[in-house]
């Protein structure tokens, strides 16, 4: 399933260490994003499962059509060139 976005969107949960780390990376580098908490937003968990075929967070969607799941800081550095 492909989801089109016009800005960076992240799906995650407050309890998820990978989501916390990815959010910290984005915040530390001043990268704007839209946050969706899969535990607090109705339908967000189901959307993540539809996009990935399984529940995996964080899931990041990019305006260029790219998607990253559970990206490492190294992968984020490469994507954003920071």
ABEGO torsion letter per residue (X at the ends): XBBBBABBBBBBBAABAAAAAAAAAAAAAGBBBBBBBAAABBGAAAAAAAAAGBBBOBBBBBAAGBBBBGBBAAAAAAAAGX
